[in-house]
Amino acid sequence: MAGGSGSDTTKFCAAVTRLESAKDSPDVAAAGAAFSSAAADLHAYAPTEIKAATETYAAMIDDLGKVAKSGTMDQPTLQKELTKGMATKADDIAKVAIWVSKNCPGK
């Protein structure tokens, strides 16, 4: 597998799946907790070839997760901020997404 041990790849892909599942959660605080947890795993298990891009992406997700966990954000605002954050990090997110599509089963 590209980027490191199979175990790390499995954990990285699981974090991506958790993040994708959390994005549409009606419980914004729970989504925020899931974002922060997934961001920590993205940091920890990022494959070498996308480590820098993943760090940028995970930091944005973690920052958004912290705000969402605080309970000061509703679902429409969460979606708006996620979209805005992803737009400003488009190059890095594209690198991560391409790697995920090639290396994570079912993606």
ChimeraX attribute file (.defattr): number of C-alpha atoms within 10 A of each C-alpha:
attribute: neighborCount
match mode: 1-to-1
recipient: residues
	/A:1	12
	/A:2	12
	/A:3	16
	/A:4	13
	/A:5	12
	/A:6	11
	/A:7	11
	/A:8	18
	/A:9	20
	/A:10	16
	/A:11	18
	/A:12	24
	/A:13	24
	/A:14	17
	/A:15	22
	/A:16	22
	/A:17	15
	/A:18	17
	/A:19	21
	/A:20	14
	/A:21	13
	/A:22	19
	/A:23	18
	/A:24	13
	/A:25	14
	/A:26	12
	/A:27	15
	/A:28	26
	/A:29	21
	/A:30	16
	/A:31	25
	/A:32	28
	/A:33	20
	/A:34	26
	/A:35	30
	/A:36	25
	/A:37	17
	/A:38	27
	/A:39	27
	/A:40	18
	/A:41	19
	/A:42	26
	/A:43	19
	/A:44	15
	/A:45	22
	/A:46	23
	/A:47	21
	/A:48	12
	/A:49	14
	/A:50	17
	/A:51	19
	/A:52	16
	/A:53	19
	/A:54	24
	/A:55	18
	/A:56	14
	/A:57	23
	/A:58	22
	/A:59	16
	/A:60	19
	/A:61	24
	/A:62	20
	/A:63	15
	/A:64	21
	/A:65	25
	/A:66	17
	/A:67	17
	/A:68	25
	/A:69	19
	/A:70	12
	/A:71	13
	/A:72	11
	/A:73	17
	/A:74	13
	/A:75	17
	/A:76	11
	/A:77	13
	/A:78	21
	/A:79	15
	/A:80	11
	/A:81	14
	/A:82	16
	/A:83	12
	/A:84	12
	/A:85	16
	/A:86	17
	/A:87	11
	/A:88	11
	/A:89	15
	/A:90	14
	/A:91	13
	/A:92	18
	/A:93	19
	/A:94	14
	/A:95	16
	/A:96	21
	/A:97	17
	/A:98	12
	/A:99	17
	/A:100	17
	/A:101	12
	/A:102	11
	/A:103	16
	/A:104	17
	/A:105	10
	/A:106	9
	/A:107	13
